[in-house]
Amino acid sequence: MKFNGLIPELSVSDINVSKSFYLDVLGFHLEYERTADKFAFLSLNDAQIMIEEVNGHWETGELTHPFGRGINLQITTDHVEKIKKRLENHQSPLYKDVFESRYQCGHETICEKEILVQDPDGYLLRFSQTLGELK
């Protein structure tokens, strides 16, 4: 297994609730876990994240819902609509329904289809599908 150069580790309030959300609802894969540590390493396509139940080792301040204020995690996908369907099938609320964005990247403009959802602890996840470049 190849590890990405940056892998966010999210402190979660309940490892089982979070694992169920990421695996069952969003379709992530469990790469490995350390059950005694209440830790799991997850992946979806090229995205990797770690989740670990709050244990007092990593907190730099009080954790109150929503966790991760000020950050959103962009996760690339080929099928935003499939993510939306999975969320609907599990009655998981959307933070923001499917929308298109245009981002200036140097001399190019990239068009992306995106959807926003919060995980059970409030971390903001942005699933993004590249639609192409605008000339």
Secondary structure, DSSP 8 states (H G I E B T S, - for coil): ----S---EEEES-HHHHHHIIIIIT--EEEEEEGGGTEEEEEETTEEEEEEE--SSS-SS---SSTTTT-EEEEE-S-HHHHHHHHHHTT---SEEEEEEEEEETTEEEEEEEEEEE-TT--EEEEEEEEEEE-
